[in-house]
């Protein structure tokens, strides 16, 4: 049950796991939008036979019953499974904390929550392996999944800590006073550093461009 702090290399690792797992794969989440983004990144570079199929987009149950099928779906669609279709497969819970929260209190599961919870519990017991990933992984969720699995779990924590960045906040006299920001930009560029200047004001960006260009700096 890995806990990834912003998960460097996470997509690459998942791609290798999906590709090399000998049986089917079932990725479960709480939001279709996030699942679509995740499987798009995982599928990049994978042959068609190994790619995950988003069940919200493909209404056929054939990939679900296929022992080697690779699918991704939300808990809301889990009731399309038969319990035996989980046999030997790898269950991946991406963003597992949010997904389990959705399973327990998500509003879109009203009316079928108990059925899906029971099916998920049976799937966890019948699966060949379970991988739960979340940057906010915690012990209560891990213990809950362990109770469903009926086996001890292995906890993997990503202890990598990125180097903290220095942040300087430049504040003017009022909301329209950009003098402190402009002065800091000029100072930073003058010290030989590159900057990326972002603003919702085109006039401000053009003014910075003219100012720095006038000082012999190259702006793009």
PyMOL commands that place a pseudoatom at each C-alpha (Angstrom):
pseudoatom trace, name=CA, resn=UNK, resi=1, chain=A, elem=C, hetatm=0, pos=[0.000, 0.000, 0.000]
pseudoatom trace, name=CA, resn=UNK, resi=2, chain=A, elem=C, hetatm=0, pos=[2.332, 2.751, -1.220]
pseudoatom trace, name=CA, resn=UNK, resi=3, chain=A, elem=C, hetatm=0, pos=[2.081, 6.326, -0.021]
pseudoatom trace, name=CA, resn=UNK, resi=4, chain=A, elem=C, hetatm=0, pos=[3.470, 8.677, -2.647]
pseudoatom trace, name=CA, resn=UNK, resi=5, chain=A, elem=C, hetatm=0, pos=[4.327, 12.282, -1.845]
pseudoatom trace, name=CA, resn=UNK, resi=6, chain=A, elem=C, hetatm=0, pos=[3.533, 13.846, -5.255]
pseudoatom trace, name=CA, resn=UNK, resi=7, chain=A, elem=C, hetatm=0, pos=[4.569, 10.453, -6.602]
pseudoatom trace, name=CA, resn=UNK, resi=8, chain=A, elem=C, hetatm=0, pos=[7.666, 10.955, -8.760]
pseudoatom trace, name=CA, resn=UNK, resi=9, chain=A, elem=C, hetatm=0, pos=[7.758, 8.153, -11.353]
pseudoatom trace, name=CA, resn=UNK, resi=10, chain=A, elem=C, hetatm=0, pos=[4.355, 6.868, -10.270]
pseudoatom trace, name=CA, resn=UNK, resi=11, chain=A, elem=C, hetatm=0, pos=[2.896, 6.698, -13.796]
pseudoatom trace, name=CA, resn=UNK, resi=12, chain=A, elem=C, hetatm=0, pos=[5.928, 4.816, -15.113]
pseudoatom trace, name=CA, resn=UNK, resi=13, chain=A, elem=C, hetatm=0, pos=[5.680, 2.324, -12.255]
pseudoatom trace, name=CA, resn=UNK, resi=14, chain=A, elem=C, hetatm=0, pos=[1.969, 1.774, -12.834]
pseudoatom trace, name=CA, resn=UNK, resi=15, chain=A, elem=C, hetatm=0, pos=[2.556, 1.293, -16.549]
pseudoatom trace, name=CA, resn=UNK, resi=16, chain=A, elem=C, hetatm=0, pos=[5.097, -1.442, -15.848]
pseudoatom trace, name=CA, resn=UNK, resi=17, chain=A, elem=C, hetatm=0, pos=[2.776, -3.117, -13.336]
pseudoatom trace, name=CA, resn=UNK, resi=18, chain=A, elem=C, hetatm=0, pos=[-0.178, -3.094, -15.733]
pseudoatom trace, name=CA, resn=UNK, resi=19, chain=A, elem=C, hetatm=0, pos=[1.973, -4.392, -18.574]
pseudoatom trace, name=CA, resn=UNK, resi=20, chain=A, elem=C, hetatm=0, pos=[3.646, -7.195, -16.633]
pseudoatom trace, name=CA, resn=UNK, resi=21, chain=A, elem=C, hetatm=0, pos=[0.828, -8.462, -14.409]
pseudoatom trace, name=CA, resn=UNK, resi=22, chain=A, elem=C, hetatm=0, pos=[-0.004, -11.933, -15.769]
pseudoatom trace, name=CA, resn=UNK, resi=23, chain=A, elem=C, hetatm=0, pos=[-3.794, -11.691, -15.311]
pseudoatom trace, name=CA, resn=UNK, resi=24, chain=A, elem=C, hetatm=0, pos=[-6.437, -9.008, -15.673]
pseudoatom trace, name=CA, resn=UNK, resi=25, chain=A, elem=C, hetatm=0, pos=[-6.287, -5.569, -14.053]
pseudoatom trace, name=CA, resn=UNK, resi=26, chain=A, elem=C, hetatm=0, pos=[-9.124, -3.567, -12.476]
pseudoatom trace, name=CA, resn=UNK, resi=27, chain=A, elem=C, hetatm=0, pos=[-8.407, 0.067, -11.619]
pseudoatom trace, name=CA, resn=UNK, resi=28, chain=A, elem=C, hetatm=0, pos=[-11.070, 1.622, -9.399]
pseudoatom trace, name=CA, resn=UNK, resi=29, chain=A, elem=C, hetatm=0, pos=[-11.502, 5.293, -8.529]
pseudoatom trace, name=CA, resn=UNK, resi=30, chain=A, elem=C, hetatm=0, pos=[-14.095, 7.801, -7.433]
pseudoatom trace, name=CA, resn=UNK, resi=31, chain=A, elem=C, hetatm=0, pos=[-14.139, 10.269, -10.335]
pseudoatom trace, name=CA, resn=UNK, resi=32, chain=A, elem=C, hetatm=0, pos=[-14.242, 9.495, -14.042]
pseudoatom trace, name=CA, resn=UNK, resi=33, chain=A, elem=C, hetatm=0, pos=[-12.369, 12.678, -14.936]
pseudoatom trace, name=CA, resn=UNK, resi=34, chain=A, elem=C, hetatm=0, pos=[-9.363, 11.653, -12.828]
pseudoatom trace, name=CA, resn=UNK, resi=35, chain=A, elem=C, hetatm=0, pos=[-9.492, 8.082, -14.094]
pseudoatom trace, name=CA, resn=UNK, resi=36, chain=A, elem=C, hetatm=0, pos=[-9.460, 9.239, -17.712]
pseudoatom trace, name=CA, resn=UNK, resi=37, chain=A, elem=C, hetatm=0, pos=[-6.371, 11.344, -17.064]
pseudoatom trace, name=CA, resn=UNK, resi=38, chain=A, elem=C, hetatm=0, pos=[-4.625, 8.523, -15.231]
pseudoatom trace, name=CA, resn=UNK, resi=39, chain=A, elem=C, hetatm=0, pos=[-5.290, 5.800, -17.797]
pseudoatom trace, name=CA, resn=UNK, resi=40, chain=A, elem=C, hetatm=0, pos=[-4.309, 8.143, -20.638]
pseudoatom trace, name=CA, resn=UNK, resi=41, chain=A, elem=C, hetatm=0, pos=[-0.876, 8.518, -19.062]
pseudoatom trace, name=CA, resn=UNK, resi=42, chain=A, elem=C, hetatm=0, pos=[-0.580, 4.807, -18.254]
pseudoatom trace, name=CA, resn=UNK, resi=43, chain=A, elem=C, hetatm=0, pos=[-1.651, 3.694, -21.736]
pseudoatom trace, name=CA, resn=UNK, resi=44, chain=A, elem=C, hetatm=0, pos=[0.914, 5.909, -23.450]
pseudoatom trace, name=CA, resn=UNK, resi=45, chain=A, elem=C, hetatm=0, pos=[3.429, 3.608, -25.086]
pseudoatom trace, name=CA, resn=UNK, resi=46, chain=A, elem=C, hetatm=0, pos=[1.585, 0.389, -24.180]
pseudoatom trace, name=CA, resn=UNK, resi=47, chain=A, elem=C, hetatm=0, pos=[0.462, -2.003, -26.920]
pseudoatom trace, name=CA, resn=UNK, resi=48, chain=A, elem=C, hetatm=0, pos=[-3.311, -2.121, -27.383]
pseudoatom trace, name=CA, resn=UNK, resi=49, chain=A, elem=C, hetatm=0, pos=[-3.586, -5.535, -25.737]
pseudoatom trace, name=CA, resn=UNK, resi=50, chain=A, elem=C, hetatm=0, pos=[-2.143, -4.153, -22.477]
pseudoatom trace, name=CA, resn=UNK, resi=51, chain=A, elem=C, hetatm=0, pos=[-4.034, -0.842, -22.381]
pseudoatom trace, name=CA, resn=UNK, resi=52, chain=A, elem=C, hetatm=0, pos=[-6.678, -0.055, -19.791]
pseudoatom trace, name=CA, resn=UNK, resi=53, chain=A, elem=C, hetatm=0, pos=[-10.235, 0.386, -21.087]
pseudoatom trace, name=CA, resn=UNK, resi=54, chain=A, elem=C, hetatm=0, pos=[-12.417, 2.985, -19.395]
pseudoatom trace, name=CA, resn=UNK, resi=55, chain=A, elem=C, hetatm=0, pos=[-15.726, 1.239, -18.753]
pseudoatom trace, name=CA, resn=UNK, resi=56, chain=A, elem=C, hetatm=0, pos=[-17.715, 4.467, -18.633]
pseudoatom trace, name=CA, resn=UNK, resi=57, chain=A, elem=C, hetatm=0, pos=[-16.880, 4.850, -22.314]
pseudoatom trace, name=CA, resn=UNK, resi=58, chain=A, elem=C, hetatm=0, pos=[-17.253, 1.189, -23.269]
pseudoatom trace, name=CA, resn=UNK, resi=59, chain=A, elem=C, hetatm=0, pos=[-20.607, -0.234, -22.172]
pseudoatom trace, name=CA, resn=UNK, resi=60, chain=A, elem=C, hetatm=0, pos=[-19.767, -3.833, -23.099]
pseudoatom trace, name=CA, resn=UNK, resi=61, chain=A, elem=C, hetatm=0, pos=[-19.172, -6.238, -20.215]
pseudoatom trace, name=CA, resn=UNK, resi=62, chain=A, elem=C, hetatm=0, pos=[-16.762, -8.342, -22.278]
pseudoatom trace, name=CA, resn=UNK, resi=63, chain=A, elem=C, hetatm=0, pos=[-13.618, -6.660, -20.867]
pseudoatom trace, name=CA, resn=UNK, resi=64, chain=A, elem=C, hetatm=0, pos=[-14.973, -7.192, -17.346]
pseudoatom trace, name=CA, resn=UNK, resi=65, chain=A, elem=C, hetatm=0, pos=[-15.450, -10.938, -17.661]
pseudoatom trace, name=CA, resn=UNK, resi=66, chain=A, elem=C, hetatm=0, pos=[-12.217, -11.443, -19.632]
pseudoatom trace, name=CA, resn=UNK, resi=67, chain=A, elem=C, hetatm=0, pos=[-9.659, -13.094, -17.255]
pseudoatom trace, name=CA, resn=UNK, resi=68, chain=A, elem=C, hetatm=0, pos=[-6.978, -10.935, -18.889]
pseudoatom trace, name=CA, resn=UNK, resi=69, chain=A, elem=C, hetatm=0, pos=[-9.088, -7.807, -19.326]
pseudoatom trace, name=CA, resn=UNK, resi=70, chain=A, elem=C, hetatm=0, pos=[-7.612, -4.477, -18.260]
pseudoatom trace, name=CA, resn=UNK, resi=71, chain=A, elem=C, hetatm=0, pos=[-10.289, -2.020, -17.185]
pseudoatom trace, name=CA, resn=UNK, resi=72, chain=A, elem=C, hetatm=0, pos=[-10.726, 1.212, -15.229]
pseudoatom trace, name=CA, resn=UNK, resi=73, chain=A, elem=C, hetatm=0, pos=[-14.010, 2.307, -13.685]
pseudoatom trace, name=CA, resn=UNK, resi=74, chain=A, elem=C, hetatm=0, pos=[-15.560, 4.244, -10.821]
pseudoatom trace, name=CA, resn=UNK, resi=75, chain=A, elem=C, hetatm=0, pos=[-17.248, 2.602, -7.864]
pseudoatom trace, name=CA, resn=UNK, resi=76, chain=A, elem=C, hetatm=0, pos=[-20.553, 3.738, -9.386]
pseudoatom trace, name=CA, resn=UNK, resi=77, chain=A, elem=C, hetatm=0, pos=[-20.041, 1.229, -12.234]
pseudoatom trace, name=CA, resn=UNK, resi=78, chain=A, elem=C, hetatm=0, pos=[-18.801, -1.635, -10.078]
pseudoatom trace, name=CA, resn=UNK, resi=79, chain=A, elem=C, hetatm=0, pos=[-22.257, -3.216, -9.971]
pseudoatom trace, name=CA, resn=UNK, resi=80, chain=A, elem=C, hetatm=0, pos=[-21.694, -4.344, -13.555]
pseudoatom trace, name=CA, resn=UNK, resi=81, chain=A, elem=C, hetatm=0, pos=[-19.220, -6.930, -12.227]
pseudoatom trace, name=CA, resn=UNK, resi=82, chain=A, elem=C, hetatm=0, pos=[-19.972, -10.492, -11.229]
pseudoatom trace, name=CA, resn=UNK, resi=83, chain=A, elem=C, hetatm=0, pos=[-17.917, -11.607, -8.190]
pseudoatom trace, name=CA, resn=UNK, resi=84, chain=A, elem=C, hetatm=0, pos=[-16.069, -14.342, -10.092]
pseudoatom trace, name=CA, resn=UNK, resi=85, chain=A, elem=C, hetatm=0, pos=[-14.776, -11.802, -12.621]
pseudoatom trace, name=CA, resn=UNK, resi=86, chain=A, elem=C, hetatm=0, pos=[-12.315, -10.571, -9.968]
pseudoatom trace, name=CA, resn=UNK, resi=87, chain=A, elem=C, hetatm=0, pos=[-10.638, -13.971, -9.628]
pseudoatom trace, name=CA, resn=UNK, resi=88, chain=A, elem=C, hetatm=0, pos=[-6.855, -13.689, -9.923]
pseudoatom trace, name=CA, resn=UNK, resi=89, chain=A, elem=C, hetatm=0, pos=[-6.928, -10.075, -11.089]
pseudoatom trace, name=CA, resn=UNK, resi=90, chain=A, elem=C, hetatm=0, pos=[-4.976, -7.101, -9.808]
pseudoatom trace, name=CA, resn=UNK, resi=91, chain=A, elem=C, hetatm=0, pos=[-7.124, -4.413, -8.171]
pseudoatom trace, name=CA, resn=UNK, resi=92, chain=A, elem=C, hetatm=0, pos=[-5.538, -0.955, -8.274]
pseudoatom trace, name=CA, resn=UNK, resi=93, chain=A, elem=C, hetatm=0, pos=[-7.041, 1.702, -6.037]
pseudoatom trace, name=CA, resn=UNK, resi=94, chain=A, elem=C, hetatm=0, pos=[-5.651, 5.012, -7.229]
pseudoatom trace, name=CA, resn=UNK, resi=95, chain=A, elem=C, hetatm=0, pos=[-6.213, 7.878, -4.781]
pseudoatom trace, name=CA, resn=UNK, resi=96, chain=A, elem=C, hetatm=0, pos=[-7.432, 5.174, -2.419]
pseudoatom trace, name=CA, resn=UNK, resi=97, chain=A, elem=C, hetatm=0, pos=[-8.335, 7.478, 0.475]
pseudoatom trace, name=CA, resn=UNK, resi=98, chain=A, elem=C, hetatm=0, pos=[-10.704, 9.549, -1.658]
pseudoatom trace, name=CA, resn=UNK, resi=99, chain=A, elem=C, hetatm=0, pos=[-12.053, 6.443, -3.374]
pseudoatom trace, name=CA, resn=UNK, resi=100, chain=A, elem=C, hetatm=0, pos=[-12.923, 4.694, -0.100]
pseudoatom trace, name=CA, resn=UNK, resi=101, chain=A, elem=C, hetatm=0, pos=[-14.501, 7.901, 1.167]
pseudoatom trace, name=CA, resn=UNK, resi=102, chain=A, elem=C, hetatm=0, pos=[-16.664, 7.925, -1.949]
pseudoatom trace, name=CA, resn=UNK, resi=103, chain=A, elem=C, hetatm=0, pos=[-17.547, 4.271, -1.368]
pseudoatom trace, name=CA, resn=UNK, resi=104, chain=A, elem=C, hetatm=0, pos=[-18.753, 5.049, 2.151]
pseudoatom trace, name=CA, resn=UNK, resi=105, chain=A, elem=C, hetatm=0, pos=[-20.459, 8.449, 1.784]
pseudoatom trace, name=CA, resn=UNK, resi=106, chain=A, elem=C, hetatm=0, pos=[-20.452, 9.385, -1.926]
pseudoatom trace, name=CA, resn=UNK, resi=107, chain=A, elem=C, hetatm=0, pos=[-23.814, 10.860, -2.942]
pseudoatom trace, name=CA, resn=UNK, resi=108, chain=A, elem=C, hetatm=0, pos=[-23.937, 9.185, -6.362]
pseudoatom trace, name=CA, resn=UNK, resi=109, chain=A, elem=C, hetatm=0, pos=[-23.979, 5.719, -4.757]
pseudoatom trace, name=CA, resn=UNK, resi=110, chain=A, elem=C, hetatm=0, pos=[-27.314, 6.250, -3.037]
pseudoatom trace, name=CA, resn=UNK, resi=111, chain=A, elem=C, hetatm=0, pos=[-29.640, 3.339, -3.580]
pseudoatom trace, name=CA, resn=UNK, resi=112, chain=A, elem=C, hetatm=0, pos=[-26.920, 0.846, -4.439]
pseudoatom trace, name=CA, resn=UNK, resi=113, chain=A, elem=C, hetatm=0, pos=[-24.186, 1.536, -1.868]
pseudoatom trace, name=CA, resn=UNK, resi=114, chain=A, elem=C, hetatm=0, pos=[-24.636, -1.723, 0.089]
pseudoatom trace, name=CA, resn=UNK, resi=115, chain=A, elem=C, hetatm=0, pos=[-24.600, -3.799, -3.089]
pseudoatom trace, name=CA, resn=UNK, resi=116, chain=A, elem=C, hetatm=0, pos=[-21.393, -2.147, -4.321]
pseudoatom trace, name=CA, resn=UNK, resi=117, chain=A, elem=C, hetatm=0, pos=[-19.734, -2.364, -0.898]
pseudoatom trace, name=CA, resn=UNK, resi=118, chain=A, elem=C, hetatm=0, pos=[-20.524, -6.085, -0.716]
pseudoatom trace, name=CA, resn=UNK, resi=119, chain=A, elem=C, hetatm=0, pos=[-19.252, -6.645, -4.257]
pseudoatom trace, name=CA, resn=UNK, resi=120, chain=A, elem=C, hetatm=0, pos=[-16.071, -4.685, -3.541]
pseudoatom trace, name=CA, resn=UNK, resi=121, chain=A, elem=C, hetatm=0, pos=[-15.451, -6.726, -0.379]
pseudoatom trace, name=CA, resn=UNK, resi=122, chain=A, elem=C, hetatm=0, pos=[-15.823, -9.981, -2.311]
pseudoatom trace, name=CA, resn=UNK, resi=123, chain=A, elem=C, hetatm=0, pos=[-13.629, -8.674, -5.104]
pseudoatom trace, name=CA, resn=UNK, resi=124, chain=A, elem=C, hetatm=0, pos=[-10.904, -7.757, -2.628]
pseudoatom trace, name=CA, resn=UNK, resi=125, chain=A, elem=C, hetatm=0, pos=[-10.956, -11.281, -1.231]
pseudoatom trace, name=CA, resn=UNK, resi=126, chain=A, elem=C, hetatm=0, pos=[-10.927, -12.963, -4.647]
pseudoatom trace, name=CA, resn=UNK, resi=127, chain=A, elem=C, hetatm=0, pos=[-8.330, -10.757, -6.348]
pseudoatom trace, name=CA, resn=UNK, resi=128, chain=A, elem=C, hetatm=0, pos=[-4.860, -12.072, -7.034]
pseudoatom trace, name=CA, resn=UNK, resi=129, chain=A, elem=C, hetatm=0, pos=[-3.286, -8.865, -5.707]
pseudoatom trace, name=CA, resn=UNK, resi=130, chain=A, elem=C, hetatm=0, pos=[-4.311, -5.416, -4.494]
pseudoatom trace, name=CA, resn=UNK, resi=131, chain=A, elem=C, hetatm=0, pos=[-2.409, -2.156, -4.883]
pseudoatom trace, name=CA, resn=UNK, resi=132, chain=A, elem=C, hetatm=0, pos=[-3.700, 0.932, -3.064]
pseudoatom trace, name=CA, resn=UNK, resi=133, chain=A, elem=C, hetatm=0, pos=[-1.920, 4.206, -3.829]
pseudoatom trace, name=CA, resn=UNK, resi=134, chain=A, elem=C, hetatm=0, pos=[-2.427, 7.645, -2.304]
pseudoatom trace, name=CA, resn=UNK, resi=135, chain=A, elem=C, hetatm=0, pos=[-0.222, 10.540, -1.251]
pseudoatom trace, name=CA, resn=UNK, resi=136, chain=A, elem=C, hetatm=0, pos=[-2.447, 10.831, 1.829]
pseudoatom trace, name=CA, resn=UNK, resi=137, chain=A, elem=C, hetatm=0, pos=[-2.504, 7.136, 2.648]
pseudoatom trace, name=CA, resn=UNK, resi=138, chain=A, elem=C, hetatm=0, pos=[-3.378, 6.543, 6.287]
pseudoatom trace, name=CA, resn=UNK, resi=139, chain=A, elem=C, hetatm=0, pos=[-3.636, 3.658, 8.719]
pseudoatom trace, name=CA, resn=UNK, resi=140, chain=A, elem=C, hetatm=0, pos=[-7.464, 3.589, 9.071]
pseudoatom trace, name=CA, resn=UNK, resi=141, chain=A, elem=C, hetatm=0, pos=[-7.877, 3.130, 5.302]
pseudoatom trace, name=CA, resn=UNK, resi=142, chain=A, elem=C, hetatm=0, pos=[-5.078, 0.565, 5.228]
pseudoatom trace, name=CA, resn=UNK, resi=143, chain=A, elem=C, hetatm=0, pos=[-6.647, -1.398, 8.084]
pseudoatom trace, name=CA, resn=UNK, resi=144, chain=A, elem=C, hetatm=0, pos=[-10.053, -1.322, 6.389]
pseudoatom trace, name=CA, resn=UNK, resi=145, chain=A, elem=C, hetatm=0, pos=[-8.626, -2.673, 3.145]
pseudoatom trace, name=CA, resn=UNK, resi=146, chain=A, elem=C, hetatm=0, pos=[-6.602, -5.246, 5.059]
pseudoatom trace, name=CA, resn=UNK, resi=147, chain=A, elem=C, hetatm=0, pos=[-9.781, -6.470, 6.770]
pseudoatom trace, name=CA, resn=UNK, resi=148, chain=A, elem=C, hetatm=0, pos=[-11.456, -6.928, 3.383]
pseudoatom trace, name=CA, resn=UNK, resi=149, chain=A, elem=C, hetatm=0, pos=[-8.420, -8.613, 1.929]
pseudoatom trace, name=CA, resn=UNK, resi=150, chain=A, elem=C, hetatm=0, pos=[-8.076, -11.025, 4.838]
pseudoatom trace, name=CA, resn=UNK, resi=151, chain=A, elem=C, hetatm=0, pos=[-4.296, -10.970, 4.543]
pseudoatom trace, name=CA, resn=UNK, resi=152, chain=A, elem=C, hetatm=0, pos=[-1.473, -8.839, 5.978]
pseudoatom trace, name=CA, resn=UNK, resi=153, chain=A, elem=C, hetatm=0, pos=[-0.545, -5.882, 3.816]
pseudoatom trace, name=CA, resn=UNK, resi=154, chain=A, elem=C, hetatm=0, pos=[2.828, -4.433, 2.933]
pseudoatom trace, name=CA, resn=UNK, resi=155, chain=A, elem=C, hetatm=0, pos=[3.170, -0.699, 3.527]
pseudoatom trace, name=CA, resn=UNK, resi=156, chain=A, elem=C, hetatm=0, pos=[5.586, 1.221, 1.311]
pseudoatom trace, name=CA, resn=UNK, resi=157, chain=A, elem=C, hetatm=0, pos=[6.245, 4.872, 2.081]
pseudoatom trace, name=CA, resn=UNK, resi=158, chain=A, elem=C, hetatm=0, pos=[7.945, 7.261, -0.290]
pseudoatom trace, name=CA, resn=UNK, resi=159, chain=A, elem=C, hetatm=0, pos=[10.369, 9.138, 1.957]
pseudoatom trace, name=CA, resn=UNK, resi=160, chain=A, elem=C, hetatm=0, pos=[11.698, 11.389, -0.802]
pseudoatom trace, name=CA, resn=UNK, resi=161, chain=A, elem=C, hetatm=0, pos=[11.514, 15.036, 0.214]
pseudoatom trace, name=CA, resn=UNK, resi=162, chain=A, elem=C, hetatm=0, pos=[12.069, 17.615, -2.519]
pseudoatom trace, name=CA, resn=UNK, resi=163, chain=A, elem=C, hetatm=0, pos=[14.309, 20.575, -1.810]
pseudoatom trace, name=CA, resn=UNK, resi=164, chain=A, elem=C, hetatm=0, pos=[12.207, 23.410, -0.453]
pseudoatom trace, name=CA, resn=UNK, resi=165, chain=A, elem=C, hetatm=0, pos=[12.001, 26.516, -2.609]
pseudoatom trace, name=CA, resn=UNK, resi=166, chain=A, elem=C, hetatm=0, pos=[12.640, 30.012, -1.332]
pseudoatom trace, name=CA, resn=UNK, resi=167, chain=A, elem=C, hetatm=0, pos=[9.520, 32.124, -1.663]
pseudoatom trace, name=CA, resn=UNK, resi=168, chain=A, elem=C, hetatm=0, pos=[9.559, 35.915, -1.528]
pseudoatom trace, name=CA, resn=UNK, resi=169, chain=A, elem=C, hetatm=0, pos=[6.267, 37.783, -1.282]
pseudoatom trace, name=CA, resn=UNK, resi=170, chain=A, elem=C, hetatm=0, pos=[6.384, 41.336, -2.610]
pseudoatom trace, name=CA, resn=UNK, resi=171, chain=A, elem=C, hetatm=0, pos=[3.422, 43.449, -1.519]
pseudoatom trace, name=CA, resn=UNK, resi=172, chain=A, elem=C, hetatm=0, pos=[2.564, 46.964, -2.690]
pseudoatom trace, name=CA, resn=UNK, resi=173, chain=A, elem=C, hetatm=0, pos=[0.682, 49.700, -0.873]
pseudoatom trace, name=CA, resn=UNK, resi=174, chain=A, elem=C, hetatm=0, pos=[-2.620, 48.565, -2.401]
pseudoatom trace, name=CA, resn=UNK, resi=175, chain=A, elem=C, hetatm=0, pos=[-4.080, 46.068, -4.881]
pseudoatom trace, name=CA, resn=UNK, resi=176, chain=A, elem=C, hetatm=0, pos=[-3.065, 48.216, -7.858]
pseudoatom trace, name=CA, resn=UNK, resi=177, chain=A, elem=C, hetatm=0, pos=[0.445, 48.986, -6.648]
pseudoatom trace, name=CA, resn=UNK, resi=178, chain=A, elem=C, hetatm=0, pos=[2.847, 46.670, -8.487]
pseudoatom trace, name=CA, resn=UNK, resi=179, chain=A, elem=C, hetatm=0, pos=[5.988, 48.624, -7.660]
pseudoatom trace, name=CA, resn=UNK, resi=180, chain=A, elem=C, hetatm=0, pos=[7.287, 46.058, -5.153]
pseudoatom trace, name=CA, resn=UNK, resi=181, chain=A, elem=C, hetatm=0, pos=[6.754, 43.200, -7.600]
pseudoatom trace, name=CA, resn=UNK, resi=182, chain=A, elem=C, hetatm=0, pos=[8.399, 45.097, -10.449]
pseudoatom trace, name=CA, resn=UNK, resi=183, chain=A, elem=C, hetatm=0, pos=[11.345, 46.075, -8.249]
pseudoatom trace, name=CA, resn=UNK, resi=184, chain=A, elem=C, hetatm=0, pos=[11.846, 42.451, -7.187]
pseudoatom trace, name=CA, resn=UNK, resi=185, chain=A, elem=C, hetatm=0, pos=[11.700, 41.300, -10.811]
pseudoatom trace, name=CA, resn=UNK, resi=186, chain=A, elem=C, hetatm=0, pos=[14.319, 43.842, -11.853]
pseudoatom trace, name=CA, resn=UNK, resi=187, chain=A, elem=C, hetatm=0, pos=[16.518, 42.895, -8.893]
pseudoatom trace, name=CA, resn=UNK, resi=188, chain=A, elem=C, hetatm=0, pos=[16.259, 39.170, -9.671]
pseudoatom trace, name=CA, resn=UNK, resi=189, chain=A, elem=C, hetatm=0, pos=[17.061, 39.585, -13.359]
pseudoatom trace, name=CA, resn=UNK, resi=190, chain=A, elem=C, hetatm=0, pos=[19.870, 41.971, -12.512]
pseudoatom trace, name=CA, resn=UNK, resi=191, chain=A, elem=C, hetatm=0, pos=[21.419, 39.259, -10.346]
pseudoatom trace, name=CA, resn=UNK, resi=192, chain=A, elem=C, hetatm=0, pos=[21.633, 37.014, -13.390]
pseudoatom trace, name=CA, resn=UNK, resi=193, chain=A, elem=C, hetatm=0, pos=[18.589, 34.839, -12.723]
pseudoatom trace, name=CA, resn=UNK, resi=194, chain=A, elem=C, hetatm=0, pos=[15.803, 33.958, -15.128]
pseudoatom trace, name=CA, resn=UNK, resi=195, chain=A, elem=C, hetatm=0, pos=[12.218, 34.630, -14.179]
pseudoatom trace, name=CA, resn=UNK, resi=196, chain=A, elem=C, hetatm=0, pos=[8.784, 33.641, -15.460]
pseudoatom trace, name=CA, resn=UNK, resi=197, chain=A, elem=C, hetatm=0, pos=[6.398, 36.535, -15.012]
pseudoatom trace, name=CA, resn=UNK, resi=198, chain=A, elem=C, hetatm=0, pos=[2.717, 35.581, -14.865]
pseudoatom trace, name=CA, resn=UNK, resi=199, chain=A, elem=C, hetatm=0, pos=[-0.142, 38.044, -14.621]
pseudoatom trace, name=CA, resn=UNK, resi=200, chain=A, elem=C, hetatm=0, pos=[-3.775, 38.415, -15.612]
pseudoatom trace, name=CA, resn=UNK, resi=201, chain=A, elem=C, hetatm=0, pos=[-2.913, 41.926, -16.846]
pseudoatom trace, name=CA, resn=UNK, resi=202, chain=A, elem=C, hetatm=0, pos=[-1.528, 42.168, -20.364]
pseudoatom trace, name=CA, resn=UNK, resi=203, chain=A, elem=C, hetatm=0, pos=[-0.592, 45.815, -19.711]
pseudoatom trace, name=CA, resn=UNK, resi=204, chain=A, elem=C, hetatm=0, pos=[1.543, 44.833, -16.742]
pseudoatom trace, name=CA, resn=UNK, resi=205, chain=A, elem=C, hetatm=0, pos=[3.309, 42.098, -18.722]
pseudoatom trace, name=CA, resn=UNK, resi=206, chain=A, elem=C, hetatm=0, pos=[3.996, 44.534, -21.586]
pseudoatom trace, name=CA, resn=UNK, resi=207, chain=A, elem=C, hetatm=0, pos=[5.311, 47.118, -19.104]
pseudoatom trace, name=CA, resn=UNK, resi=208, chain=A, elem=C, hetatm=0, pos=[7.691, 44.569, -17.570]
pseudoatom trace, name=CA, resn=UNK, resi=209, chain=A, elem=C, hetatm=0, pos=[8.802, 43.562, -21.065]
pseudoatom trace, name=CA, resn=UNK, resi=210, chain=A, elem=C, hetatm=0, pos=[9.605, 47.168, -21.995]
pseudoatom trace, name=CA, resn=UNK, resi=211, chain=A, elem=C, hetatm=0, pos=[11.358, 47.818, -18.698]
pseudoatom trace, name=CA, resn=UNK, resi=212, chain=A, elem=C, hetatm=0, pos=[13.608, 44.753, -18.863]
pseudoatom trace, name=CA, resn=UNK, resi=213, chain=A, elem=C, hetatm=0, pos=[14.264, 45.125, -22.579]
pseudoatom trace, name=CA, resn=UNK, resi=214, chain=A, elem=C, hetatm=0, pos=[15.321, 48.698, -21.919]
pseudoatom trace, name=CA, resn=UNK, resi=215, chain=A, elem=C, hetatm=0, pos=[17.875, 47.354, -19.454]
pseudoatom trace, name=CA, resn=UNK, resi=216, chain=A, elem=C, hetatm=0, pos=[19.331, 45.073, -22.125]
pseudoatom trace, name=CA, resn=UNK, resi=217, chain=A, elem=C, hetatm=0, pos=[17.574, 41.920, -20.977]
pseudoatom trace, name=CA, resn=UNK, resi=218, chain=A, elem=C, hetatm=0, pos=[16.023, 39.465, -23.417]
pseudoatom trace, name=CA, resn=UNK, resi=219, chain=A, elem=C, hetatm=0, pos=[12.323, 38.795, -22.945]
pseudoatom trace, name=CA, resn=UNK, resi=220, chain=A, elem=C, hetatm=0, pos=[10.121, 36.227, -24.619]
for i in range(1, 220): cmd.bond("trace and resi %d" % i, "trace and resi %d" % (i + 1))
show_as sticks, trace
zoom trace
